[in-house]
Amino acid sequence: MAKPFRMDDVVRVDDDVHAVLGSDVTWVVVKDGDSATLIDTGYPGDYDNLLASLAMLKVAPEAVSAILVTHAHNDHIGSAERLRAAYGIPVLMHAEEVPHSRREFLDQVSVGQVAANAWRPGVVPWAVRALRNGGTADVAVAEPQAFPADGPLDLPGAPVPLHTPGHTAGHCAYFLPARGIVVCGDALGTGHPTSRVSGPQLLPAMFQKDRDGALASLGVLAETDADVLIPGHGPVHRGSVRDAVERIRERG
């Protein structure tokens, strides 16, 4: 069961960009008038809270121009297919993430990996919440679409996909250049229930397909010279993205 929706779960990043704190995960609404781009969708159990967040921001679900996927883990695409089927919203992602979203394969932390790490602080409570919110549910996207072209997308906010492989092969962050904001998914986090570190960081190793690749991909984020990060896990980070990347690299 998802946590109850609260108005302060919707965090204003700027006038048209809001981060919404779901069940240990964040999705992002980028508005342009009455329409919006939705980046990620939380767990399956977050569906009602996602709709509540859109209503609070005065965005009708049918006015969402597209769902942009950072990567196809259950906590990020949990409501994507349900929204696509109900409202006809296209679901877009990097071409390498398309087969993952169809569940031609599943490349996320396994029950066995979680069990092997159960001794670590925070892992068991997080795992229980993840299971209750649909962490192992079937959330395959029936008609995922790869980005139609390179460069900015013709969507509210004109987001620019940034391929940042490592967490998954097709992981993408999204740069909003006019606002100096990077929506970074799980390319990095600023906190996680299973991490004892606060501030910018890579997610724990059990969540990474290729940790070295994830570390290398941080350079793509640094090149944006943005000054706001909205991660999939942890609070919004205000400050130089380049400096945040350097802190992670120094930590290793």
Buried (B, 14 or more C-beta within 10 A) or exposed (E): EBBEBEEEBBBEBEEBBBBBBBBBBBBBBBBBEEBBBBBBBBBBBBBEBBBBBBEBBEBEBEBBBBBBBBBBBBBBBBBBBBBBEEEEBBBBBBEBBBBBBBEEEEBBBEEEEBEEBEEBEBBBEBBEBBBEBBBEEEBBBEEBBEBEEEEBBEBBBBBBBBBBBBBBBBBBBBBBBEBBBBBBBBBBBBBBBBBEBEBBBBBBEBBBBBBEBBBEBBEBBBEBEBBBBBBBBBBBBEBBBBEBBBEBEEEE
